[in-house]
Amino acid sequence: MSTILVLGANGTVGSRVAQHLLDQGHTVRRATHRAPGQPGQVRLDLASGAGLAAAVDGADSVFLLVPPGYTNQDELLAPVVAAAKAHGVRKLVMMSAMGANADPNAPLRKAELAVERSGLVWNVIRPNWFMQNFATFWLHDILTHGAIRLPTGTAKGSFIDARDIAEVAAKLLVRDAFDNRDFDLTGPAAHDHAEVAALLTRETGRAVRYEDITPEAMRDNLLAAGVPANYADFLVLILGFFKAGYSERTTDAVQTILGRAPGSLARYARDHRQVWATRAAA
C-alpha cells in the first residue's frame, strides 16, 4: 500500500479523494494549513511553505490542488512540486480546471507545466464546473431569491459531480495505466442554467428560476459576500468563458478511467435534495 499526501483534504474534492484512498487501505496524509487536530493530518501552509518538507517526505504520491480564493496557483504549487521531487515522491496528480491549458501564461497552466516537466510520473485532471456549486457558492441566491443569478446567458456547461472527480483522482494516484496523461473531466451532458433551474425545481420541490445578470452585478455580489477583489475578478472572467461557450464540450474521460459513465445532474440533485430542504428550514 502507498503513502499519499492529499492537499485540500478538507475540501469538496480532496476530502473525497482521501476517503477513497483510506477505504482502499492506503496511508493518507491530509494537509491542513492549521495545526493538526486529527489523526492523519499534517500541517502544510501553501502560502508560506511551512511544513512542506515534512509533508512530502516519505510520500509515494501527492494530490495537488489550490483551494478556492487564490489566483497565483503557479507560485503556490511550484514549491510543492520541487519538494516532492527532492524527497523522492514518485507520482503527482494535479487537479486543474477545464480550459486552463488554453493560455500558456495563465498561472494555472504554469502550475500544470511544473507538474508535467517535473520528471516525475504525473497526471493532470481538468474538471468542468462542479455540480456542487449549486449547493455551495450559488446556494445563497437560490434560498434568498429563488434564483440562480449568473452572467452566463443561454450558454451550456457539462457540469460534473465532484464525487466522480475524486474517484478519478484516487484511481490515478495508485494505478499506472494512464500515467503521464492529462484529462478533461465532464458530466454526461451539457445544460444551460435555465435547464438547471428547472431540474432543481423538479427534483427538490423548491421553485428555482435562472436570472441572467451582468458581469458588473456579479462582481458586486461577490464583493458583498466578502470575496477578495482579485478572486472576484477571476470568477467573473471564467464565467465570461462559460458564456462564450467554452464549457459545453463533453468528454469520455470518466468512462475511460472508471469504466462507467459520469453521474447526471438529475442524480446529483436527487441525492442532495435535503441540502436545499434543510437549509430552507434553518
Buried (B, 14 or more C-beta within 10 A) or exposed (E): EBBBBBBBBBBBBBBBBBBBBBEBEBBBBBBBBEEBEEEEBBBBBBEEEEBBEBBBBEBBBBBBBBBBEBBBBBBBBBEBBBBBBEBEBEBBBBBBBBBBBEEEEBBBBBBBBBBBEBEBBBBBBBBBBBBBBBBEBBBEBBBEEBBBBBBBBEBBBBBBBBBBBBBBBBBBBBEEEBEEBBBBBBBBBBBBBBBBBBBBBEBBEBEBBBBBBEBEBBBEBBBEEEBEEEBBBBBBEBBBBBBEBBBBBBBEBBEEBEEEEBBBBBBBBEBBBEBBEEBEEE
